[in-house]
């Protein structure tokens, strides 16, 4: 779809399942299951929703999904489907991986940053987007390399270790930044120390990719958050700020794990209005 000077495409890079308790934390199951039914193993449907944007002649990929490096055992555990979809979608748009100018992940958890790297023909690691500038919060990088015991399983070094210091394809950020004209990154923290939201602007119009600040439509309720959030109170604060701006200025929101209505607006009455052009 067109949003002012922005050309936006959504792509579902992976379909998988996550534990309902992980996704909704202390929210009682009797409440969240009305909207996201769980299977016999308490797992709910999830996607990895990524976005391709063209702005000022540049191609930007936001979020890369799980990627193709999961072991067969791990893929079965999360009921992973369609792991090759990212490059397939890019090909349909006539975009080669080497033509991507910038890559932005909201954080470095395995289900957001897995597609940053791939296995080459010899089984080694290579960057998926070899010519792109990658933008990561310094606090996220430091925590991902040395996570605490609670977060250790959420980070996989193979996903991002090629972007270590000394690589001119990565820029480490310390807070909010406009990394390209019209491409704004907001450091929100909360879920992880360096979680960030991407905000693309064209005049008065804007699109925000929320990452795990707002995973799915039930998380549009400010008090509903994930059990994996490191700082829940910061999540509530930053989410309330983002949702207030999105409602007031009618920003397009992209929810990173929503399988049914991943992009839309918050109406004046507070209800979610899906964007049919990005269904």
Helices and strands as residue ranges (DSSP letters): E 2-3, E 6-19, H 20-24, H 29-32, E 43-55, E 58-62, H 72-77, H 85-92, G 97-99, E 102-104, H 110-113, G 114-116, E 117-119, E 125-127, E 133-137, H 138-145, G 152-154, H 157-160, G 161-163, E 170-173, E 177-180, E 183-187, E 196-202, E 205-209, G 211-213, G 217-220, H 232-249, E 252-254, E 263-266, E 272-274, G 276-278
